[in-house]
Amino acid sequence: MSDRTSVFSRNLFNFILMNKDEEKDYQYILDRVGQRLVKYRKSKNMSARQLAAETGFDQAWLTKVEKGQKDLRLTSVYKLAEQTTGDVFYFLREEE
């Protein structure tokens, strides 16, 4: 595991612990990631096809993520963030 991944894992673990009083089930998190991805894509006036081309992710995979139908690993969320917002917590934190 690289130092960068290790730091990410620790930060994510701390983020989850900080929100322990607001425990959410796994599907809620998948739905939130999907909703935030749709929000990002629409803010850039992009189609799913355009987002796939820009990020290098498969369009079918991105569509499943947007619908909360894709079982995501933390590394997938991290890679998605790297290719879009640059901020993994954009996909995980509650709306402000």
N, C-alpha and C positions, 0 to 999 in steps of 0.2 A: 504494500500500500504506500503510495507516495505521500510526502509531507502535506501536499495540498489537499489530497483526499482525506487524510487524517484530520486536518484542521476543519475541513468541511463537516466530517462526521461528528466531531466534538461540538461544533457550533449547532448543528442540527439537533443533536441530542439535548443540548442546553435549551434550545428553542422549544422542543417538545416538553421538557420538564417545566419550563416557565409557564406553559399553558395546561399543566396537568389538571387544574381545577375546571378546565373547559374540555374535558375528555371528549374526543370525537371519534367515531368509528372510522375504519379504514375507507369505506365507500365515501364518506363525507369528504375525506382528504382527496380522494381521486376526483370527485366532483368539483372540488375547489380548484385543483390544478387545471382541470378541463375548462372551467369557467374563466380562469385567469388567462389561459392560453387563447381562448376565443376573444377576450377583451384586448389582449395584446395584438392579435392578428387584425381585429377590426380597427384598432387605433392606428394601425399602419395601412389601412385600406387594402388589405391583402386577401386573396382567396386562399383556400387550403392548398391548392396547387402551387401558388406563388410562395407560400410559407415553406412548403416542402422543398422547393427548388432552392430557396435562400438558405435554409438550414441544413439541407442534406438528409433530413429524415424522410422516411417513406410517407406518402400522403395518406395511405390507409391507416398507418400507425397513428399519425397526428389526428386524424378524424376520430379514431377510437379514444385517444387521450381526451380530446375535446368533449366527447360524450360520457366520459367517466367509465368507459368500458375496457380500458387497458390497465392490466395489473402492472404498476410501475415500481421499479427498483429506485432506490434513492439515487443511484448513479445516473439513471435515466433522467430524473428530474434535474440533476446537476448539469448534465450535458445539454438538456433542453434550455436551461437558463443561460448557459454559456453561449448558445447560438441565438438567443433572443434578447432578453433583458439584461443579462449579465448579473442578475441578482436572484439567487435561488429562493430567497425568502419572499420575493414577489409572488411566487406560486403557492407558498405555504401559509403566509400570515393571513389573518382575518382582514376583511375590508375595513378601511378606515373611514 
